[in-house]
């Protein structure tokens, strides 16, 4: 996927605490998650008409595990970034997606494999077909509601919107 395309990301879609678990394995992961897309996914009147059919086909997703285990492997400190592209707006459930996954170079091979398995189990629909997995340095910084995630191919620098709202108009939230 193209580096220039990644630079075009402008809209924050999700900023949240990462928490997912599997009761069958008695495991859970905690940390931070941030996602940006090339278009808003909320249907506010100010942007729905133009963007829903022409953009919103690309996303960057980043995870920063602060604690937890998956498949018996401690993933504390593991960082991951996914570069996702689709043939239609990512808001469409049937959009054919493909992704490249970058695992932080500081993760061991065992941690990288466990993290890939966790992502495939919990985010398969969002990631689509994983076409490449590689290792590179990733920094993930959170300062309050501001996030900075950087690798050698892509960067996310965002601040969560007040009240986690996307499109706010006087007396009306879309």
WOVEN-V374314 format. One record per residue. PHI is phi in whole degrees, -180 to 180 (none if undefined). PSI is psi in degrees with one decimal (NA if undefined). Layout:
BEGIN
PHI & PSI
PHI & PSI
END
This chain:
BEGIN
none & 157.2
-88 & 139.8
-64 & -38.1
-61 & -35.2
-65 & -39.3
-65 & -34.9
-66 & -18.1
-79 & -8.7
-65 & 128.1
-134 & -22.5
-108 & 125.9
-79 & 132.9
-107 & -44.9
-144 & 135.1
-137 & 117.1
-157 & 171.6
-79 & 136.7
-85 & 119.4
-146 & 111.4
-144 & 149.7
-146 & 165.2
-130 & 112.3
-68 & -28.9
-63 & -36.7
-99 & -5.1
54 & 51.0
-129 & 156.5
-156 & 154.1
-123 & 142.7
-131 & 149.2
164 & -151.8
-117 & 149.6
-137 & 135.2
-138 & 143.7
-141 & 138.6
-129 & 149.0
-132 & 166.8
-78 & -6.9
-153 & 158.2
-65 & 145.7
-103 & -8.2
-87 & 148.8
-96 & 58.7
-75 & 147.5
-63 & -21.2
-78 & -14.7
-141 & -8.9
-61 & -48.8
-58 & -44.1
-85 & -35.0
-91 & -26.4
-63 & -31.8
-103 & -11.1
-112 & -21.8
-137 & -161.2
76 & 24.0
-99 & -2.1
-133 & 147.0
-149 & 153.7
-116 & 132.2
-124 & 138.3
-138 & 137.9
-123 & 142.2
-131 & 104.3
-82 & 122.6
-97 & -25.3
-162 & 155.4
127 & 167.8
-129 & 150.7
-140 & 128.2
54 & 37.6
78 & 5.7
-109 & 128.7
-72 & 121.4
-108 & 12.4
-55 & 128.9
88 & -4.6
-78 & 134.8
-121 & 143.6
-142 & 145.3
-130 & 139.2
-120 & 134.4
-106 & 115.0
-116 & 135.4
-132 & 150.7
-140 & 166.2
-85 & -5.4
-149 & 176.0
-55 & 134.7
-63 & -15.1
-72 & -15.7
-82 & 123.5
-61 & -31.6
-96 & 12.2
-64 & 129.0
-75 & 114.7
-109 & 151.7
-141 & 153.4
-144 & 155.7
-116 & 135.0
-115 & 131.7
-114 & 122.6
-103 & 137.5
-56 & 136.3
-61 & -20.4
-78 & -13.0
-75 & 140.6
-73 & 166.3
-59 & -41.6
-63 & -43.3
-65 & -42.4
-61 & -45.4
-64 & -43.1
-65 & -39.8
-68 & -41.1
-60 & -43.3
-63 & -40.1
-63 & -45.5
-64 & -43.0
-65 & -35.7
-74 & -41.0
-96 & -22.1
-128 & 22.8
-55 & -44.4
-66 & -37.5
-73 & -36.0
-84 & -31.0
68 & -145.6
-76 & 122.4
-84 & 112.2
-95 & -18.2
-159 & 143.1
-129 & 128.4
-143 & 170.1
-113 & 139.4
-161 & 157.1
-64 & 135.0
-131 & 128.3
-108 & 139.8
-134 & 109.2
-119 & 135.5
-126 & 125.5
-127 & 95.4
67 & -115.5
-106 & 16.1
-108 & 134.5
-124 & 139.4
-134 & 113.9
-122 & 125.3
-136 & 134.0
-133 & 177.7
-70 & -11.4
-112 & -19.5
-155 & 160.1
-147 & 145.5
-124 & 122.6
-133 & 101.8
-141 & 160.3
-127 & 132.3
-62 & 143.4
-74 & 149.5
-54 & 137.7
58 & 16.1
56 & 32.2
-97 & 149.3
-95 & -64.2
-117 & 115.3
-122 & 124.8
-121 & 157.9
-52 & 126.7
61 & 15.9
-153 & 129.1
-118 & 125.8
-87 & NA
END
